[in-house]
């Protein structure tokens, strides 16, 4: 394969990757459309019951009722296993391509 064609192939692959990344959704914390205020003004009965239970727990526990103590919601742990495995596979694939390319270059000389 000539060096001009190899450069063209590399540029095409890089352009394709950039085009694919263009369509990855962004993680905006604010919605693009305004949220209805009436929905947020009236909490559901479940939220009200949870708030009452949390305030009852805080009133019985003197350490939790102290000022400066921040209580956060327990949302569970984030499962990052698929991202770690996918990243490791992509890293291994890239290292394999680099090794293959170096090997081909040394054999051509």
Secondary structure, DSSP 8 states (H G I E B T S, - for coil): --HHHHHHHHHHHHHHHHHHHHTS----SS-SS---HHHHHS--HHHHHHHHHHHHHHHH-TTTTSTT------------HHHHHHHHHHHHHHHHHHHHHHHHHHHH-
